[in-house]
Amino acid sequence: MPPRAHWGIENRLHWMLDVQFGEDACAVRRDHAPQNLSLLKKMVLNLIRTDTSDTAKASLRRKRKRAAWDDDIRMAMLGIKPL
């Protein structure tokens, strides 16, 4: 492994969680809640990164906002077909 390869992890995951999800500012501190919330944030980040339903080249922030605002977009990201 090259000497600075570990920075790829920092830049790809931890920095993204800090900036996009505000993980460092999170006030959840009791019991297993911090681990559970961190796991959910990582799952959402992976879902947004692997989303192919939207053909527009949008930032992660924009994709996250669009999924929060629109049920159809969120269902498409999760692979859920409407009835």
Secondary structure, 3 states (H helix, E strand, C coil): CCCCCHHHHHHHHHHHHHHHHCHHHCCCCCCCHHHHHHHHHHHHHHHHHCCCCCCCCCCHHHHHHHHHHCHHHHHHHHCCCCC
